[in-house]
């Protein structure tokens, strides 16, 4: 909300105080006055509703727009009932095997196949990826695991190097990965060394495209000058 300059024109309640500019509609009670679907349509293209207004919000990505709407919908609603996605049907039909496949394809690139934080992409990251082998995932709150995987590290105050995976693997994928993490990593460092004989730095993703022709593979610049 603040990053997209909404405060420049709209007042909002923050820690019991009104902040922001009074040039446009007051939003401190937005949850009582606006329908979230309407706000979503407005955010996608403000110019459809009010000429020369809301152009900053139009630059937001879809996840950012949804986050802003969520923030607005709790304004003025002290007993707001938050949706808990970890109670959705996807979490009642998790599959550890599917979670393992997703972990190897996506998570292992940074965290390593055995959770040691030594995947092939880890060397270029600072701070370094979390060492899953040392983390007791079965004891971590489900809401924390969901938010860090679905929304990314920034959502829980962690490194922005941790991407948000919700749009990539979907809600069932998030649920399956959490199930795999809880079964596989119990916070015992030795578990990583006995998890398998494969080197943890070798995180080969399955090929989803056709291989380039051999004559292209030997060229330094395959695009004609």
URFENZI-V224386 format. One record per helix or strand of 2 or more residues. SS is the DSSP state (@ for helix, = for strand). FROM is the first residue (numbers start at 0). LEN is the number of residues. If there is no record, write none. Layout:
BEGIN
SS,FROM,LEN + SS,FROM,LEN
END
This chain:
BEGIN
@,5,3 + =,11,3 + =,16,3 + @,29,4 + @,35,9 + @,45,3 + @,56,3 + @,61,12 + @,84,3 + @,88,4 + @,95,16 + @,121,3 + @,131,3 + @,136,3 + @,141,9 + @,152,4 + @,165,19 + @,189,4 + @,213,4
END
